[in-house]
Amino acid sequence: MEGKNAKKYVIHLLAAVAVILLAAMLAVILVDPFFHYHKPWFGLQPVQSKKEFQVNGAIDHLDYDALLLGSSVTVNINTNAYDEAFGCHTLKACANAADPCTLCYFIDRAYQHQSLDYVFWGLDCGTLFDEVLEDPTSGQVLYLRDNNPFNDIEYLWNIDVLLKEVPNMIALSYLHDYDAGDAYEFTKYNSYNIETVLDFYQPEGEILPMKDPANAEEMANVSANVALIEQIVQAHPRTQFKFHLSLFSILWWDIHYRKGDVEQYLAAWEYAVKTLDAYDNVTFYTGVFNEPAYLMNLDLYCDYAHTDYETNQLQALSVIEGNRVITKDTVASELEQLRRQVYGFEERLAANDGNWEFLYEYVE
C-alpha cells in the first residue's frame, strides 16, 4: 500500500507541476507583454517599457504607419505630437546608442508588415562612426529575434516575465491611463539639475589634437552608415523621412573636444545632410541642437546627454513647425554656430582655471 501511495503522490505532484507550467505558459501567451506572438487582446494596452525586449515584437504586431527612430536621446519624445500634426500613428523603434545599421534593420522589418507614411529620425552624430555589422541583430535577445519556437521556453517560463511584465501590462492597461506616446520614456526616473550633471564629470588628462575630418580611413564608417540610410530612402520614395540633429550638452561636447573628435563629428553630420538632402522625400531640421539656452543650461540634463521631458518635446516641435530646416546649403552655417560655442566654452573654462561656476550664468 505504501508503494501505491508513493506512486500516486508522485503522479499527483507531476500533474500539479504540469498544470502550473501550463498555466504560466498560457498567461504569457495570452498577455504577451513583449508582443512576441500578437498585439494586445482583451482591452490590454500596448504597454512599452522594455525596448530591449519589445521593439521587434511591436514592429511585427502593433498598428502604425510611422516610425520614430533614434538612440536614447530620442526615445523620450512623446510621439502624440507627431500623430496630431501629421495625422499618423507613430511607433517608437529606438535603442540605446542605436547605430544606423540597427535603425535601418528596424525600418526593413517594419516594411515587411506595414507601409510607412513617415519616418522621424533623431540623428546622433556619434553613432555614425559605429561599424556596420553583417548581423545588426547580434546584440538582441535570441529568442525574440529568431523563428525558432523551441527557445521560446526562455520567454514562456521566464519568472521575470510572468511575475513582473505580465502584471505590469495588466496594471498599466486597466488601472492607469497609459499613454503609448510615452513608450520607453525614462525622464521621470531622473533628477535634472546642474549639480547632478557636474557630479558625473571630472575632466582629466591632456587635451588631444583634433582629428582630421578629411582622413578617409577614419571617416569610412560614416560613409558606410550614411550609404545604408541612403539605400532605405531610395527604396521608399513615398515615405517622408524627417530628421532632426540630436541635442547634447556642452559637457558631452567637451568630452569629445578633449578626445579630439569634434571636427569629425561635425563633418559626419555635414556629410549626412549633404548626401541625403538630394532626395525629395528627406528633410532635415535643427531641433535645438545648437541653441545656447539648451546646449549650456545643465539644469535641463540628468547627465551629459539626456534632457528633461519638455526639452525632448522641443526636438519634435522643430519638425512639426518646420521653421528650422537644414539643407546642403545651410548645414555648414548651422554647424559653425555649434562649433563657436564648443570652442568658446573651452576658452572660457581655461580662463576660469577649471572652475565650473560660470555655467550658472546660463541658468535662468
C-alpha positions as CSV (number, residue, x, y, z in Angstrom):
1,M,0.0,0.0,0.0
2,E,2.8,2.4,0.9
3,G,4.3,1.8,-2.6
4,K,1.0,2.6,-4.3
5,N,0.5,5.7,-2.2
6,A,4.0,6.9,-3.0
7,K,3.4,6.3,-6.7
8,K,0.1,8.2,-6.5
9,Y,1.8,11.1,-4.7
10,V,4.4,11.3,-7.4
11,I,1.7,11.2,-10.2
12,H,-0.3,14.0,-8.4
13,L,2.9,16.0,-7.9
14,L,3.8,15.8,-11.6
15,A,0.3,16.6,-12.6
16,A,0.3,19.7,-10.4
17,V,3.6,20.8,-11.8
18,A,2.3,20.3,-15.3
19,V,-0.8,22.4,-14.6
20,I,1.3,25.2,-13.1
21,L,3.7,25.2,-16.1
22,L,0.7,25.2,-18.5
23,A,-1.0,28.0,-16.6
24,A,2.2,30.0,-16.6
25,M,2.7,29.4,-20.4
26,L,-0.9,30.4,-21.1
27,A,-0.6,33.6,-19.1
28,V,2.4,34.7,-21.0
29,I,0.9,33.7,-24.4
30,L,-2.4,35.5,-23.7
31,V,-1.0,38.7,-22.3
32,D,2.3,38.5,-24.4
33,P,4.0,41.6,-22.8
34,F,6.7,41.5,-25.5
35,F,4.3,41.2,-28.4
36,H,6.1,38.1,-29.5
37,Y,3.0,36.4,-30.8
38,H,0.3,39.0,-31.3
39,K,-0.9,42.5,-30.5
40,P,-2.7,43.1,-27.2
41,W,-6.1,41.4,-26.6
42,F,-8.9,41.8,-24.0
43,G,-8.6,45.6,-23.9
44,L,-5.0,45.5,-22.9
45,Q,-2.9,48.4,-23.9
46,P,0.4,48.1,-25.9
47,V,2.5,48.9,-22.8
48,Q,6.1,49.5,-23.9
49,S,8.6,49.9,-21.2
50,K,11.4,47.5,-22.1
51,K,12.7,48.5,-25.5
52,E,15.5,45.9,-25.5
53,F,12.8,43.2,-25.4
54,Q,9.8,44.8,-27.1
55,V,10.8,46.7,-30.2
56,N,10.9,43.8,-32.6
57,G,7.5,42.4,-31.5
58,A,6.0,45.9,-31.6
59,I,7.2,46.3,-35.2
60,D,5.8,42.9,-36.1
61,H,2.3,43.1,-34.5
62,L,1.2,46.6,-33.4
63,D,-0.6,49.1,-35.7
64,Y,1.3,52.1,-37.0
65,D,2.1,54.0,-40.2
66,A,5.1,56.0,-39.0
67,L,8.3,55.2,-37.0
68,L,10.3,57.3,-34.6
69,L,14.0,56.2,-34.8
70,G,17.0,57.1,-32.7
71,S,19.2,56.5,-29.8
72,S,18.4,57.1,-26.1
73,V,18.5,60.9,-26.7
74,T,15.4,60.5,-28.9
75,V,13.4,57.9,-27.1
76,N,11.8,60.3,-24.6
77,I,10.0,62.3,-27.3
78,N,6.2,61.8,-26.9
79,T,5.0,60.6,-30.4
80,N,1.5,62.0,-29.9
81,A,2.8,65.4,-31.1
82,Y,3.8,63.8,-34.5
83,D,0.5,62.0,-34.7
84,E,-1.6,65.1,-34.1
85,A,0.5,67.2,-36.5
86,F,0.8,64.8,-39.4
87,G,-2.3,62.6,-39.0
88,C,-0.3,59.4,-38.5
89,H,0.2,56.7,-35.8
90,T,3.8,56.6,-34.8
91,L,5.6,53.6,-33.2
92,K,8.9,54.1,-31.4
93,A,11.8,52.0,-32.7
94,C,14.7,53.2,-30.6
95,A,17.6,51.5,-28.8
96,N,20.4,52.7,-26.5
97,A,23.3,54.0,-28.6
98,A,21.4,52.8,-31.7
99,D,23.7,52.8,-34.8
100,P,22.2,53.4,-38.3
101,C,22.7,49.7,-39.0
102,T,20.2,48.8,-36.2
103,L,17.8,51.5,-37.1
104,C,17.8,50.5,-40.8
105,Y,17.1,47.0,-39.7
106,F,14.1,48.2,-37.8
107,I,12.8,50.0,-40.9
108,D,13.3,47.0,-43.1
109,R,11.5,44.9,-40.6
110,A,8.6,47.4,-40.4
111,Y,8.2,47.4,-44.2
112,Q,7.6,43.6,-44.1
113,H,4.4,44.4,-42.1
114,Q,3.3,48.0,-42.9
115,S,3.6,50.8,-45.3
116,L,5.1,53.9,-43.7
117,D,4.0,57.4,-44.4
118,Y,6.6,59.0,-42.2
119,V,9.9,58.2,-40.5
120,F,11.0,60.6,-37.8
121,W,14.7,60.2,-37.1
122,G,16.9,61.7,-34.4
123,L,20.3,61.6,-36.0
124,D,23.1,61.0,-33.4
125,C,26.4,62.1,-34.8
126,G,28.4,59.7,-32.6
127,T,26.7,56.6,-33.9
128,L,27.6,57.4,-37.5
129,F,31.1,56.2,-36.6
130,D,29.9,52.8,-35.5
131,E,31.0,49.8,-37.5
132,V,28.4,48.4,-39.9
133,L,27.7,44.9,-38.8
134,E,26.8,42.0,-41.0
135,D,24.1,41.0,-38.5
136,P,22.5,44.0,-36.9
137,T,20.5,41.8,-34.6
138,S,23.6,40.2,-33.0
139,G,23.2,42.1,-29.7
140,Q,19.4,41.4,-29.4
141,V,17.8,38.7,-27.2
142,L,18.0,35.5,-29.3
143,Y,14.5,34.0,-28.6
144,L,12.9,37.3,-29.6
145,R,14.7,37.7,-32.9
146,D,14.7,34.3,-34.5
147,N,11.9,32.0,-35.7
148,N,12.9,29.0,-33.5
149,P,9.9,28.0,-31.3
150,F,12.0,25.7,-29.2
151,N,13.9,28.5,-27.5
152,D,10.7,30.3,-26.6
153,I,10.9,28.4,-23.4
154,E,13.1,31.3,-22.2
155,Y,10.1,33.5,-22.7
156,L,7.2,31.3,-21.8
157,W,8.6,30.1,-18.4
158,N,10.5,33.2,-17.5
159,I,10.0,34.2,-13.9
160,D,10.6,37.9,-14.6
161,V,8.2,37.9,-17.5
162,L,5.5,36.0,-15.5
163,L,5.8,37.9,-12.2
164,K,6.8,41.4,-13.4
165,E,6.0,42.1,-17.0
166,V,2.6,40.3,-17.2
167,P,1.2,42.0,-14.1
168,N,2.8,45.3,-15.2
169,M,1.0,45.2,-18.5
170,I,-2.3,44.4,-16.9
171,A,-2.0,47.1,-14.2
172,L,-1.0,49.8,-16.6
173,S,-3.8,48.8,-19.0
174,Y,-6.6,48.7,-16.5
175,L,-5.6,50.7,-13.5
176,H,-3.7,53.7,-15.1
177,D,-4.1,55.9,-18.1
178,Y,-1.4,54.5,-20.2
179,D,0.0,56.8,-22.9
180,A,1.6,54.9,-25.8
181,G,3.2,58.2,-26.9
182,D,5.5,57.9,-23.9
183,A,6.7,54.4,-24.7
184,Y,10.1,53.6,-23.1
185,E,10.2,57.1,-21.5
186,F,12.6,57.3,-18.6
187,T,12.8,61.1,-17.7
188,K,10.5,60.6,-14.7
189,Y,13.2,58.4,-13.0
190,N,16.0,61.1,-13.0
191,S,16.9,64.4,-11.4
192,Y,17.6,67.3,-13.7
193,N,20.0,70.0,-12.4
194,I,23.5,71.3,-12.8
195,E,24.7,69.7,-9.6
196,T,23.7,66.2,-10.7
197,V,25.4,66.6,-14.0
198,L,28.6,68.0,-12.7
199,D,28.8,65.1,-10.2
200,F,29.3,62.9,-13.2
201,Y,32.1,64.9,-14.7
202,Q,35.7,65.2,-13.7
203,P,37.9,66.3,-16.7
204,E,41.3,64.6,-16.5
205,G,44.3,64.2,-18.8
206,E,45.7,66.2,-21.6
207,I,43.6,67.6,-24.5
208,L,44.3,65.5,-27.6
209,P,44.9,67.1,-31.0
210,M,41.8,67.4,-33.1
211,K,41.4,64.6,-35.6
212,D,41.3,65.4,-39.3
213,P,37.8,65.0,-40.8
214,A,39.4,64.7,-44.2
215,N,41.0,61.4,-43.2
216,A,39.1,58.9,-45.4
217,E,40.1,55.9,-43.3
218,E,38.8,57.3,-40.1
219,M,35.6,58.6,-41.8
220,A,35.0,55.3,-43.6
221,N,32.3,54.1,-41.2
222,V,30.4,57.4,-41.6
223,S,30.3,56.9,-45.4
224,A,29.1,53.3,-44.9
225,N,26.4,54.2,-42.4
226,V,25.1,57.1,-44.5
227,A,25.0,54.8,-47.5
228,L,22.8,52.4,-45.5
229,I,20.3,55.3,-44.8
230,E,20.5,56.4,-48.4
231,Q,19.5,52.9,-49.6
232,I,16.5,53.0,-47.4
233,V,15.5,56.5,-48.6
234,Q,15.9,55.5,-52.2
235,A,13.9,52.3,-51.8
236,H,10.9,54.0,-50.3
237,P,10.3,57.3,-52.1
238,R,6.7,57.5,-50.8
239,T,7.8,57.7,-47.2
240,Q,8.7,61.1,-45.9
241,F,12.0,61.0,-43.9
242,K,12.2,63.8,-41.3
243,F,15.5,64.0,-39.5
244,H,16.5,66.3,-36.6
245,L,20.0,66.7,-35.3
246,S,20.3,65.3,-31.7
247,L,20.9,67.7,-28.8
248,F,23.8,67.1,-26.4
249,S,25.0,69.2,-23.6
250,I,28.2,71.3,-23.7
251,L,29.8,68.8,-21.4
252,W,29.2,66.0,-23.9
253,W,30.9,68.1,-26.5
254,D,33.7,69.0,-24.0
255,I,34.4,65.2,-23.6
256,H,34.8,64.9,-27.4
257,Y,36.8,68.1,-27.6
258,R,39.3,66.6,-25.2
259,K,39.4,63.4,-27.3
260,G,39.9,65.4,-30.5
261,D,36.6,64.2,-32.0
262,V,34.6,67.4,-32.5
263,E,35.6,68.2,-36.1
264,Q,35.0,64.7,-37.2
265,Y,31.6,64.6,-35.5
266,L,30.6,67.9,-37.2
267,A,31.9,66.6,-40.5
268,A,29.8,63.5,-40.1
269,W,26.6,65.5,-39.7
270,E,27.5,67.7,-42.6
271,Y,28.2,64.7,-44.9
272,A,24.9,63.1,-43.9
273,V,22.9,66.2,-44.6
274,K,24.6,66.9,-47.9
275,T,24.2,63.3,-49.1
276,L,20.5,62.8,-48.1
277,D,19.2,66.3,-48.8
278,A,19.4,65.4,-52.5
279,Y,16.2,63.3,-52.1
280,D,12.8,64.8,-52.4
281,N,11.5,62.7,-49.5
282,V,14.1,63.9,-47.0
283,T,14.1,66.9,-44.8
284,F,16.5,67.9,-42.0
285,Y,15.6,70.1,-39.0
286,T,17.8,71.6,-36.4
287,G,15.8,70.7,-33.3
288,V,17.6,72.8,-30.7
289,F,21.0,71.2,-31.1
290,N,23.0,74.4,-31.4
291,E,20.9,76.8,-29.3
292,P,22.8,78.1,-26.2
293,A,19.7,78.0,-24.0
294,Y,19.6,74.2,-24.3
295,L,23.2,73.4,-25.0
296,M,24.6,75.2,-22.0
297,N,21.8,75.0,-19.4
298,L,22.8,71.9,-17.4
299,D,19.6,72.2,-15.3
300,L,17.9,70.6,-18.3
301,Y,20.0,67.5,-18.0
302,C,20.4,64.4,-15.8
303,D,23.8,63.6,-17.3
304,Y,25.9,64.7,-20.3
305,A,23.3,63.9,-22.9
306,H,19.8,63.2,-21.7
307,T,17.4,66.2,-21.2
308,D,14.2,66.6,-19.4
309,Y,10.8,65.8,-20.8
310,E,10.0,69.3,-22.0
311,T,13.3,69.8,-23.8
312,N,12.8,66.5,-25.6
313,Q,9.4,67.7,-27.0
314,L,11.2,70.7,-28.5
315,Q,13.0,68.4,-30.8
316,A,9.7,67.1,-32.1
317,L,8.3,70.7,-32.3
318,S,11.1,71.7,-34.7
319,V,9.9,69.0,-37.1
320,I,6.3,69.9,-36.7
321,E,6.6,73.6,-37.1
322,G,9.1,73.2,-40.0
323,N,10.7,76.6,-39.4
324,R,14.3,75.5,-38.9
325,V,15.1,73.4,-42.0
326,I,18.7,72.5,-42.7
327,T,19.7,72.0,-46.3
328,K,23.0,71.2,-48.0
329,D,23.5,74.9,-48.5
330,T,22.8,75.9,-44.8
331,V,24.3,73.0,-42.9
332,A,27.8,74.5,-42.7
333,S,26.5,77.7,-41.0
334,E,24.3,75.8,-38.5
335,L,27.3,73.6,-37.6
336,E,29.5,76.7,-37.3
337,Q,27.2,78.1,-34.7
338,L,27.7,75.0,-32.6
339,R,31.5,75.0,-33.3
340,R,31.8,78.5,-32.0
341,Q,30.0,77.6,-28.8
342,V,32.1,74.5,-28.2
343,Y,35.4,76.2,-28.7
344,G,34.3,79.3,-26.9
345,F,33.3,77.1,-23.9
346,E,36.8,75.6,-23.8
347,E,38.4,79.0,-23.8
348,R,36.0,80.1,-21.0
349,L,36.7,77.0,-19.0
350,A,40.5,77.6,-19.3
351,A,40.2,81.2,-18.3
352,N,38.3,80.1,-15.1
353,D,41.0,77.6,-14.2
354,G,38.6,74.7,-14.5
355,N,36.0,76.4,-12.2
356,W,32.6,75.4,-13.5
357,E,30.7,78.1,-11.6
358,F,30.4,80.2,-14.7
359,L,27.9,77.7,-16.1
360,Y,25.3,79.1,-13.7
361,E,25.2,82.1,-15.9
362,Y,23.2,80.1,-18.4
363,V,20.6,79.1,-15.8
364,E,17.6,81.5,-15.8
